[in-house]
Amino acid sequence: MTERLVMRLTAAQWTVYTDPTRMRILVAGRRFGKTHLAAHELLRVAVNQKGSTSWYIAPTYGMARDVMLPKLKDLIPPSYISSLDQTDL
C-alpha cells in the first residue's frame, strides 16, 4: 500500500477523533460532519485492527448505501481495495 489516507477533519472533529475513551457520545447539529467523522472512524479500525468487523448503522438500508458508501469510496485509496462487491454492500 503506497498511498496514505488523507484526513481532513475540523478542529472539533479532530477532538472527537483523538479522544481516547472507548465509548463516545457526540451531540452535534447539522453540517458538523458526523458522517465524515464516522467514515474516518471506520477506516481507522479497518486499517489498524486487521480482521476486525466494523458496522455503520443508519435508519434505513438505503441511507447507509446512499450516504456512507460514496463517502468511504472517496476516502479509501484505490490501492487499499483488493475487491469491491457493491451488490450486497
All heavy atoms as an XYZ file, in Angstrom:
710
protein
N       0.845     -1.170      0.000
C       0.000      0.000      0.000
C       0.889      1.231      0.000
O       1.506      1.556      0.997
C      -0.898      0.009      1.226
C      -1.955     -1.052      1.207
S      -3.019     -0.901      2.645
C      -2.965     -2.558      3.230
N       0.957      1.875     -1.121
C       1.833      3.027     -1.219
C       1.110      4.328     -0.896
O       1.738      5.279     -0.473
C       2.424      3.117     -2.636
O       1.357      3.184     -3.574
C       3.286      1.898     -2.930
N      -0.177      4.375     -1.121
C      -0.927      5.598     -0.849
C      -1.263      5.686      0.637
O      -1.363      4.695      1.327
C      -2.234      5.616     -1.655
C      -2.007      5.614     -3.149
C      -3.319      5.545     -3.892
O      -4.046      6.548     -3.866
O      -3.599      4.494     -4.463
N      -1.436      6.911      1.112
C      -1.793      7.129      2.506
C      -3.190      7.728      2.578
O      -3.610      8.449      1.686
C      -0.792      8.070      3.161
C       0.589      7.472      3.258
C       1.582      8.387      3.923
N       1.126      8.959      5.158
C       1.279      8.405      6.363
N       1.853      7.244      6.479
N       0.861      9.016      7.435
N      -3.879      7.414      3.657
C      -5.181      8.019      3.884
C      -4.984      9.488      4.211
O      -4.143      9.845      5.033
C      -5.897      7.334      5.049
C      -6.325      5.898      4.818
C      -6.857      5.303      6.119
C      -7.378      5.819      3.752
N      -5.741     10.345      3.566
C      -5.666     11.775      3.828
C      -6.820     12.136      4.745
O      -7.975     11.848      4.445
C      -5.754     12.589      2.516
C      -5.768     14.067      2.806
C      -4.613     12.222      1.591
N      -6.483     12.722      5.884
C      -7.522     13.080      6.850
C      -7.754     14.578      6.814
O      -6.844     15.355      7.072
C      -7.111     12.634      8.243
C      -7.012     11.142      8.351
S      -6.735     10.568     10.008
C      -8.027     11.336     10.894
N      -8.971     14.940      6.497
C      -9.360     16.347      6.514
C     -10.476     16.498      7.542
O     -11.637     16.280      7.231
C      -9.813     16.786      5.134
C      -8.696     16.793      4.127
C      -9.132     17.410      2.800
N      -8.026     17.446      1.884
C      -7.791     16.542      0.942
N      -8.616     15.535      0.799
N      -6.761     16.632      0.154
N     -10.079     16.821      8.765
C     -11.038     16.983      9.853
C     -10.932     18.391     10.415
O      -9.848     18.967     10.471
C     -10.756     15.971     10.973
C     -10.854     14.486     10.613
C     -10.436     13.637     11.799
C     -12.251     14.130     10.167
N     -12.070     18.927     10.846
C     -12.063     20.227     11.515
C     -11.487     20.049     12.916
O     -11.311     18.921     13.396
C     -13.490     20.796     11.622
O     -14.256     19.930     12.471
C     -14.156     20.914     10.251
N     -11.232     21.160     13.589
C     -10.695     21.089     14.955
C     -11.650     20.334     15.880
O     -11.223     19.516     16.697
C     -10.417     22.489     15.480
N     -12.944     20.590     15.754
C     -13.933     19.911     16.603
C     -13.987     18.415     16.293
O     -14.061     17.589     17.201
C     -15.304     20.545     16.415
N     -13.950     18.063     15.016
C     -13.942     16.646     14.640
C     -12.669     15.972     15.137
O     -12.707     14.833     15.605
C     -14.032     16.499     13.120
C     -15.369     16.870     12.540
C     -15.325     16.946     11.032
O     -14.298     17.270     10.433
N     -16.452     16.665     10.402
N     -11.549     16.650     15.036
C     -10.272     16.086     15.484
C     -10.309     15.816     16.987
O      -9.767     14.816     17.447
C      -9.133     17.032     15.118
C      -7.795     16.415     15.350
C      -6.922     16.716     16.343
C      -7.181     15.374     14.593
N      -5.804     15.932     16.252
C      -5.930     15.098     15.188
C      -7.566     14.648     13.475
C      -5.071     14.123     14.700
C      -6.707     13.684     12.996
C      -5.482     13.426     13.603
N     -10.956     16.701     17.753
C     -11.093     16.498     19.198
C     -11.827     15.195     19.489
O     -11.420     14.420     20.355
C     -11.838     17.689     19.843
O     -11.098     18.873     19.599
C     -12.016     17.491     21.326
N     -12.889     14.941     18.763
C     -13.644     13.695     18.945
C     -12.820     12.508     18.474
O     -12.725     11.488     19.155
C     -14.989     13.751     18.174
C     -15.720     12.420     18.253
C     -15.856     14.881     18.691
N     -12.189     12.626     17.327
C     -11.420     11.530     16.734
C     -10.264     11.087     17.622
O      -9.964      9.905     17.720
C     -10.900     11.976     15.368
C     -10.192     10.902     14.583
C     -10.910      9.959     13.861
C      -8.805     10.826     14.554
C     -10.266      8.965     13.128
C      -8.152      9.845     13.833
C      -8.889      8.927     13.124
O      -8.252      7.938     12.403
N      -9.615     12.015     18.271
C      -8.435     11.687     19.085
C      -8.766     11.404     20.547
O      -7.868     11.089     21.325
C      -7.396     12.814     19.016
O      -8.005     14.037     19.463
C      -6.854     12.971     17.616
N     -10.027     11.497     20.931
C     -10.414     11.204     22.306
C     -10.166      9.725     22.589
O     -10.627      8.860     21.849
C     -11.893     11.537     22.508
C     -12.301     11.446     23.964
O     -12.205     10.343     24.537
O     -12.707     12.477     24.518
N      -9.430      9.412     23.659
C      -9.050      8.022     23.907
C     -10.118      7.151     24.569
O      -9.935      5.943     24.675
C      -7.838      8.165     24.847
C      -8.116      9.417     25.596
C      -8.806     10.325     24.617
N     -11.235      7.726     24.999
C     -12.244      6.922     25.671
C     -12.840      5.889     24.721
O     -12.962      6.119     23.525
C     -13.370      7.788     26.260
O     -13.814      8.707     25.275
C     -12.917      8.544     27.475
N     -13.221      4.759     25.286
C     -13.740      3.653     24.478
C     -15.094      3.997     23.867
O     -15.347      3.741     22.696
C     -13.853      2.404     25.349
C     -14.345      1.205     24.577
C     -14.229     -0.070     25.406
N     -14.866     -1.150     24.705
C     -15.949     -1.773     25.119
N     -16.500     -1.445     26.263
N     -16.466     -2.751     24.417
N     -15.974      4.526     24.656
C     -17.311      4.884     24.182
C     -17.440      6.409     24.191
O     -17.160      7.049     25.190
C     -18.389      4.295     25.096
C     -18.361      2.804     25.183
S     -18.908      2.112     23.633
C     -19.015      0.407     24.066
N     -17.857      6.930     23.090
C     -18.035      8.378     22.985
C     -19.443      8.687     22.513
O     -19.985      7.961     21.685
C     -17.030      8.966     21.996
C     -15.617      8.906     22.524
C     -14.630      9.248     21.463
N     -14.434      8.039     20.660
C     -13.921      8.022     19.453
N     -13.554      9.120     18.879
N     -13.783      6.897     18.809
N     -20.004      9.734     23.040
C     -21.317     10.206     22.607
C     -21.127     11.604     22.056
O     -20.508     12.453     22.693
C     -22.331     10.224     23.769
C     -22.558      8.811     24.284
C     -23.640     10.863     23.325
C     -23.406      8.729     25.533
N     -21.648     11.829     20.883
C     -21.496     13.125     20.230
C     -22.866     13.719     19.967
O     -23.695     13.100     19.309
C     -20.725     12.961     18.912
C     -20.599     14.199     18.041
C     -19.781     15.272     18.759
C     -19.959     13.836     16.716
N     -23.088     14.887     20.500
C     -24.303     15.636     20.202
C     -23.868     16.796     19.324
O     -23.143     17.683     19.767
C     -24.989     16.160     21.487
C     -26.218     16.962     21.135
C     -25.337     14.998     22.405
N     -24.267     16.746     18.067
C     -23.842     17.769     17.117
C     -24.975     18.036     16.140
O     -25.742     17.143     15.796
C     -22.598     17.322     16.377
N     -25.049     19.254     15.703
C     -26.109     19.656     14.791
C     -25.787     19.331     13.341
O     -24.793     18.661     13.023
N     -26.649     19.832     12.486
C     -26.467     19.639     11.050
C     -25.168     20.282     10.594
O     -24.733     21.292     11.132
C     -27.625     20.288     10.293
C     -28.958     19.609     10.556
C     -30.077     20.297      9.801
N     -29.839     20.182      8.374
C     -30.125     21.146      7.504
N     -30.637     22.280      7.897
N     -29.866     20.965      6.226
N     -24.559     19.678      9.596
C     -23.356     20.201      8.949
C     -22.107     20.154      9.830
O     -21.101     20.772      9.525
C     -23.578     21.619      8.422
C     -24.849     21.819      7.667
C     -24.818     21.935      6.188
N     -23.639     22.497      5.612
C     -23.070     22.024      4.510
N     -23.588     20.990      3.905
N     -22.014     22.575      4.001
N     -22.155     19.411     10.942
C     -20.971     19.251     11.782
C     -19.946     18.346     11.089
O     -18.752     18.513     11.251
C     -21.353     18.647     13.143
C     -20.182     18.352     14.039
C     -19.630     19.341     14.838
C     -19.620     17.090     14.084
C     -18.542     19.078     15.657
C     -18.533     16.804     14.898
C     -17.992     17.813     15.686
N     -20.469     17.370     10.336
C     -19.588     16.414      9.679
C     -19.581     15.075     10.391
O     -18.565     14.379     10.413
N     -20.723     14.695     10.970
C     -20.802     13.435     11.716
C     -20.550     12.231     10.805
O     -19.836     11.307     11.178
C     -22.167     13.321     12.397
C     -22.429     14.394     13.448
C     -23.790     14.260     14.076
C     -24.929     14.534     13.121
N     -25.105     15.927     12.719
N     -21.100     12.248      9.602
C     -20.903     11.144      8.668
C     -19.444     11.074      8.234
O     -18.852      9.991      8.171
C     -21.823     11.307      7.443
O     -23.180     11.353      7.895
C     -21.653     10.158      6.461
N     -18.852     12.207      7.953
C     -17.444     12.264      7.555
C     -16.561     11.725      8.685
O     -15.650     10.926      8.444
C     -17.079     13.717      7.220
C     -15.699     13.891      6.706
N     -15.320     13.522      5.430
C     -14.593     14.393      7.301
C     -14.039     13.792      5.265
N     -13.571     14.319      6.386
N     -16.854     12.124      9.894
C     -16.116     11.652     11.060
C     -16.296     10.141     11.239
O     -15.332      9.417     11.496
C     -16.570     12.400     12.313
C     -15.919     12.027     13.628
C     -14.414     12.240     13.587
C     -16.543     12.851     14.757
N     -17.514      9.655     11.073
C     -17.783      8.214     11.200
C     -17.017      7.422     10.139
O     -16.499      6.336     10.433
C     -19.280      7.947     11.079
N     -16.915      7.954      8.936
C     -16.168      7.265      7.884
C     -14.697      7.130      8.276
O     -14.086      6.073      8.092
C     -16.304      8.018      6.562
N     -14.135      8.181      8.843
C     -12.739      8.119      9.285
C     -12.573      7.121     10.438
O     -11.568      6.411     10.513
C     -12.237      9.500      9.705
C     -11.832     10.350      8.543
N     -10.682     10.125      7.827
C     -12.429     11.416      7.967
C     -10.581     11.024      6.862
N     -11.633     11.816      6.925
N     -13.551      7.064     11.317
C     -13.501      6.101     12.431
C     -13.536      4.666     11.890
O     -12.786      3.801     12.349
C     -14.676      6.315     13.387
C     -14.604      7.597     14.181
C     -13.664      7.512     15.374
O     -13.011      6.465     15.574
O     -13.578      8.496     16.101
N     -14.412      4.405     10.927
C     -14.490      3.075     10.324
C     -13.168      2.690      9.665
O     -12.686      1.559      9.813
C     -15.615      3.028      9.289
C     -17.036      3.028      9.827
C     -18.024      3.288      8.700
C     -17.346      1.715     10.515
N     -12.575      3.630      8.963
C     -11.315      3.354      8.287
C     -10.181      3.128      9.276
O      -9.313      2.281      9.055
C     -10.963      4.497      7.337
C     -11.876      4.625      6.127
C     -11.492      5.834      5.302
C     -11.842      3.372      5.290
N     -10.186      3.876     10.370
C      -9.135      3.704     11.371
C      -9.146      2.273     11.909
O      -8.116      1.628     12.007
C      -9.306      4.690     12.525
C      -8.353      4.371     13.656
C      -8.272      5.348     14.772
N      -9.494      5.878     15.304
C      -9.509      6.841     16.213
N      -8.382      7.373     16.651
N     -10.644      7.286     16.686
N     -10.316      1.770     12.230
C     -10.416      0.406     12.750
C     -10.028     -0.598     11.673
O      -9.279     -1.543     11.930
C     -11.837      0.118     13.284
C     -12.002     -1.337     13.638
C     -12.126      1.001     14.487
N     -10.500     -0.399     10.461
C     -10.211     -1.343      9.381
C      -8.713     -1.428      9.088
O      -8.183     -2.509      8.836
C     -10.964     -0.936      8.118
N      -8.018     -0.311      9.147
C      -6.594     -0.290      8.825
C      -5.747     -0.770      9.996
O      -4.764     -1.480      9.810
C      -6.166      1.131      8.393
C      -4.658      1.251      8.309
C      -6.810      1.492      7.068
N      -6.124     -0.396     11.219
C      -5.290     -0.688     12.386
C      -5.599     -2.002     13.083
O      -4.775     -2.482     13.857
C      -5.378      0.451     13.404
C      -4.773      1.721     12.865
O      -3.810      1.689     12.130
N      -5.355      2.847     13.230
N      -6.768     -2.579     12.844
C      -7.144     -3.820     13.518
C      -7.519     -4.851     12.460
O      -8.690     -5.060     12.160
C      -8.293     -3.574     14.496
C      -7.931     -2.611     15.606
C      -9.111     -2.291     16.509
O     -10.116     -2.980     16.514
N      -8.978     -1.225     17.269
N      -6.509     -5.480     11.905
C      -6.714     -6.452     10.831
C      -7.670     -7.564     11.274
O      -7.605     -8.039     12.390
C      -5.386     -7.078     10.426
C      -4.334     -6.086      9.996
C      -4.683     -5.439      8.694
C      -3.525     -4.565      8.243
N      -3.906     -3.353      7.636
N      -8.575     -7.932     10.388
C      -9.520     -8.996     10.672
C     -10.712     -8.558     11.513
O     -11.560     -9.368     11.852
N     -10.785     -7.285     11.844
C     -11.892     -6.801     12.667
C     -13.126     -6.554     11.802
O     -13.045     -6.453     10.585
C     -11.498     -5.513     13.388
O     -11.276     -4.488     12.442
N     -14.259     -6.461     12.451
C     -15.503     -6.151     11.777
C     -16.027     -4.826     12.323
O     -16.096     -4.637     13.528
C     -16.558     -7.252     12.026
O     -16.039     -8.486     11.533
C     -17.866     -6.927     11.340
N     -16.368     -3.929     11.432
C     -16.913     -2.632     11.828
C     -18.300     -2.482     11.232
O     -18.582     -2.993     10.150
C     -16.018     -1.498     11.317
O     -14.738     -1.599     11.858
N     -19.138     -1.762     11.935
C     -20.512     -1.568     11.490
C     -20.812     -0.089     11.362
O     -20.361      0.716     12.162
C     -21.477     -2.137     12.517
C     -21.467     -3.617     12.631
C     -20.433     -4.399     13.069
C     -22.536     -4.504     12.333
N     -20.799     -5.713     13.056
C     -22.100     -5.805     12.613
C     -23.832     -4.325     11.870
C     -22.897     -6.918     12.428
C     -24.624     -5.441     11.694
C     -24.151     -6.716     11.967
N     -21.605      0.235     10.358
C     -22.192      1.570     10.246
C     -23.693      1.342     10.221
O     -24.189      0.612      9.368
C     -21.736      2.279      8.968
C     -22.427      3.605      8.770
C     -22.050      4.705      9.523
C     -23.463      3.745      7.855
C     -22.693      5.919      9.369
C     -24.104      4.960      7.693
C     -23.714      6.036      8.439
O     -24.339      7.243      8.297
N     -24.392      1.923     11.147
C     -25.833      1.700     11.251
C     -26.553      2.995     10.931
O     -26.245      4.049     11.495
C     -26.204      1.206     12.663
C     -25.474     -0.113     12.938
C     -27.709      1.040     12.796
C     -25.580     -0.604     14.355
N     -27.484      2.904     10.030
C     -28.300      4.047      9.626
C     -29.765      3.658      9.797
O     -30.091      2.476      9.919
C     -28.011      4.413      8.176
N     -30.658      4.632      9.801
C     -32.085      4.318      9.965
C     -32.636      3.356      8.902
O     -33.501      2.548      9.196
C     -32.776      5.670      9.876
C     -31.738      6.647     10.338
C     -30.432      6.087      9.830
N     -32.125      3.449      7.679
C     -32.587      2.544      6.629
C     -31.395      2.033      5.826
O     -30.326      2.646      5.806
C     -33.557      3.248      5.644
O     -32.829      4.240      4.914
C     -34.740      3.874      6.377
N     -31.607      0.920      5.156
C     -30.581      0.335      4.287
C     -30.180      1.340      3.209
O     -29.009      1.533      2.914
C     -31.151     -0.943      3.672
C     -30.275     -1.606      2.647
C     -29.262     -2.472      3.048
C     -30.458     -1.384      1.295
C     -28.454     -3.103      2.118
C     -29.660     -2.006      0.356
C     -28.667     -2.856      0.770
O     -27.879     -3.470     -0.152
N     -31.187      1.994      2.627
C     -30.934      2.964      1.562
C     -30.073      4.125      2.031
O     -29.215      4.606      1.293
N     -30.298      4.586      3.247
C     -29.487      5.680      3.771
C     -28.037      5.247      3.948
O     -27.112      6.003      3.650
C     -30.051      6.190      5.089
C     -31.332      6.982      4.945
S     -32.027      7.461      6.523
C     -30.916      8.773      6.990
N     -27.829      4.049      4.422
C     -26.465      3.547      4.590
C     -25.773      3.454      3.234
O     -24.615      3.842      3.090
C     -26.487      2.184      5.273
N     -26.499      2.955      2.255
C     -25.942      2.800      0.909
C     -25.685      4.161      0.254
O     -24.624      4.398     -0.311
C     -26.888      1.973      0.044
C     -26.398      1.749     -1.372
C     -27.475      1.164     -2.273
N     -28.586      2.098     -2.363
C     -29.866      1.770     -2.132
N     -30.195      0.546     -1.805
N     -30.814      2.664     -2.229
N     -26.639      5.067      0.349
C     -26.552      6.331     -0.371
C     -25.691      7.383      0.323
O     -25.182      8.291     -0.324
C     -27.952      6.907     -0.600
C     -28.816      6.001     -1.462
O     -28.251      5.152     -2.183
O     -30.057      6.129     -1.397
N     -25.538      7.267      1.640
C     -24.792      8.281      2.385
C     -23.367      7.830      2.673
O     -22.408      8.546      2.377
C     -25.528      8.635      3.701
C     -24.704      9.580      4.539
C     -26.886      9.241      3.404
N     -23.194      6.662      3.252
C     -21.863      6.259      3.707
C     -21.016      5.629      2.606
O     -19.818      5.885      2.537
C     -21.968      5.304      4.895
C     -20.630      4.941      5.492
S     -19.585      6.327      5.994
C     -20.306      6.744      7.560
N     -21.592      4.803      1.765
C     -20.786      4.113      0.756
C     -20.032      5.078     -0.160
O     -18.828      4.909     -0.358
C     -21.643      3.140     -0.053
C     -20.880      2.225     -1.003
C     -19.868      1.379     -0.246
C     -21.836      1.348     -1.772
N     -20.667      6.109     -0.699
C     -19.893      7.058     -1.526
C     -18.789      7.764     -0.733
O     -17.698      7.991     -1.250
C     -20.938      8.061     -2.009
C     -22.241      7.376     -1.877
C     -22.094      6.440     -0.718
N     -19.061      8.070      0.521
C     -18.063      8.730      1.368
C     -16.852      7.826      1.559
O     -15.714      8.263      1.423
C     -18.697      9.088      2.713
C     -17.778      9.627      3.752
C     -17.377     11.047      3.538
C     -18.525     12.001      3.670
N     -18.134     13.360      3.325
N     -17.087      6.549      1.853
C     -15.985      5.612      2.038
C     -15.192      5.414      0.743
O     -13.967      5.365      0.755
C     -16.502      4.268      2.547
C     -16.940      4.237      4.004
C     -17.626      2.924      4.319
C     -15.768      4.473      4.931
N     -15.907      5.311     -0.370
C     -15.228      5.125     -1.650
C     -14.345      6.319     -1.992
O     -13.289      6.159     -2.596
C     -16.250      4.855     -2.749
C     -16.835      3.451     -2.673
C     -17.993      3.218     -3.592
C     -17.715      3.492     -5.023
N     -18.862      3.208     -5.903
N     -14.742      7.509     -1.581
C     -13.932      8.706     -1.822
C     -12.703      8.755     -0.916
O     -11.651      9.254     -1.314
C     -14.757      9.981     -1.604
C     -15.758     10.228     -2.712
O     -15.613      9.626     -3.799
O     -16.683     11.038     -2.494
N     -12.830      8.261      0.305
C     -11.747      8.352      1.275
C     -10.689      7.261      1.128
O      -9.524      7.473      1.443
C     -12.310      8.301      2.699
C     -13.074      9.518      3.181
C     -13.649      9.255      4.575
C     -12.189     10.748      3.216
N     -11.087      6.085      0.664
C     -10.164      4.946      0.615
C      -9.331      5.010     -0.667
O      -9.875      5.038     -1.765
C     -10.922      3.612      0.661
C     -11.751      3.509      1.935
C      -9.960      2.437      0.544
C     -12.679      2.328      1.969
N      -8.006      5.020     -0.523
C      -7.159      4.981     -1.727
C      -7.388      3.669     -2.485
O      -7.567      2.618     -1.870
C      -5.730      5.023     -1.167
C      -5.868      5.572      0.209
C      -7.215      5.136      0.700
N      -7.385      3.715     -3.812
C      -7.626      2.502     -4.608
C      -6.686      1.351     -4.268
O      -7.079      0.194     -4.359
C      -7.418      2.975     -6.053
C      -7.706      4.444     -6.001
C      -7.249      4.903     -4.653
N      -5.466      1.644     -3.851
C      -4.525      0.564     -3.539
C      -4.920     -0.207     -2.281
O      -4.425     -1.301     -2.046
C      -3.112      1.127     -3.376
O      -3.056      2.006     -2.267
N      -5.807      0.331     -1.460
C      -6.272     -0.353     -0.254
C      -7.379     -1.360     -0.569
O      -7.727     -2.172      0.258
C      -6.829      0.655      0.753
C      -5.794      1.385      1.572
C      -4.704      2.001      0.984
C      -5.919      1.465      2.939
C      -3.770      2.681      1.733
C      -4.989      2.150      3.701
C      -3.921      2.748      3.096
O      -3.007      3.415      3.848
N      -7.967     -1.294     -1.756
C      -9.119     -2.120     -2.106
C      -8.669     -3.285     -2.972
O      -8.164     -3.093     -4.073
C     -10.181     -1.282     -2.847
C     -10.640     -0.127     -1.971
C     -11.358     -2.157     -3.266
C     -11.531      0.879     -2.678
N      -8.853     -4.508     -2.458
C      -8.487     -5.679     -3.240
C      -9.659     -6.113     -4.119
O      -9.461     -6.599     -5.216
C      -8.037     -6.825     -2.347
O      -9.071     -7.207     -1.481
N     -10.886     -5.959     -3.627
C     -12.075     -6.242     -4.416
C     -13.232     -5.452     -3.815
O     -13.227     -5.113     -2.647
C     -12.394     -7.728     -4.439
O     -12.788     -8.160     -3.150
N     -14.221     -5.199     -4.646
C     -15.370     -4.408     -4.206
C     -16.637     -5.050     -4.749
O     -16.805     -5.169     -5.965
C     -15.242     -2.962     -4.703
C     -16.314     -1.973     -4.287
C     -16.340     -1.825     -2.767
C     -16.069     -0.624     -4.931
N     -17.499     -5.481     -3.854
C     -18.764     -6.089     -4.237
C     -19.884     -5.173     -3.771
O     -20.226     -5.149     -2.586
C     -18.902     -7.478     -3.601
C     -20.205     -8.161     -3.968
O     -20.974     -7.610     -4.783
O     -20.453     -9.255     -3.446
N     -20.417     -4.392     -4.670
C     -21.442     -3.428     -4.304
C     -22.850     -3.996     -4.347
O     -23.799     -3.309     -3.967
C     -21.359     -2.205     -5.239
C     -20.113     -1.418     -5.017
C     -20.060     -0.173     -5.862
O     -19.026      0.404     -5.969
N     -21.122      0.264     -6.469
N     -23.020     -5.231     -4.761
C     -24.357     -5.794     -4.840
C     -24.967     -5.991     -3.451
O     -26.163     -5.905     -3.281
C     -24.363     -7.132     -5.577
O     -23.488     -8.035     -4.918
C     -23.926     -6.950     -7.025
N     -24.120     -6.259     -2.445
C     -24.629     -6.511     -1.107
C     -24.006     -5.564     -0.082
O     -24.027     -5.815      1.101
C     -24.353     -7.965     -0.717
C     -25.133     -8.383      0.511
O     -26.275     -7.929      0.684
O     -24.595     -9.182      1.294
N     -23.398     -4.510     -0.557
C     -22.664     -3.552      0.279
C     -21.549     -4.247      1.030
O     -21.102     -3.849      2.021
C     -23.595     -2.814      1.234
C     -24.521     -1.812      0.602
C     -25.384     -1.155      1.684
C     -23.789     -0.710     -0.135
